[in-house]
Amino acid sequence: LMSIWSSRITESAAFWGMLSGLAFNIVPKFFEFIGMIQFPSYLNPVLIGGAVSLIVTIAISYRTTVSTEESSYLRKLHVTPADEIDVRKTRTSLWAPAILVLNGLIMPYLLITYYVRPYQAARGELLPDGSLNWLAGESILVLSWMLVYVSLGLFSIKIIRNAYAPPR
């Protein structure tokens, strides 16, 4: 994904970034699976692989330059074929991000009602007036749910409309 949206990432940087990310995901996961190593939750092999992929991609991109062939290929990737520009297809494609936004608006309410409030009540963490403690981890998690899903849905709607809707 990085190489599709960045004009500075070279083909070799994308290749070695993906390969190193895959290796640093699979190898630690294998050793964890066979019981040789136990990672803390914040060092999940997926996170290790993602971080290594990003570092390798950036490092190789600094040492290489984008060729004119790579640059023209990237420009072609961002041109929507004329036969894909259709109002009906665009409307259909917008269902998924709309559901994502709806999920981001409904789930926090459900999580607060059926998870956060009972959890804080059971642990005695509700504030003296009976309101939620918004600085607790579970409350922050609920708010981050809304932030991530709504912003991702709105971003997707914007990208789909810009790429596939006919010009007005």
Buried (B, 14 or more C-beta within 10 A) or exposed (E): EBBEEBEEBBBBBBBBBBEBBEEBBEEBBEBBEEEEEEBEEEEBBEBBBBEBBBBBBBBBBEEBEBEEEBEEEBEEEEEEEEEEBBEEBBEEBBEEBBEBBEBBEEBBEEBBEEEBBEBBEEEEBBEEEEEBBEEBEBBEEBEEBBEEBBEBBBEBBEEBEEBBBEEE
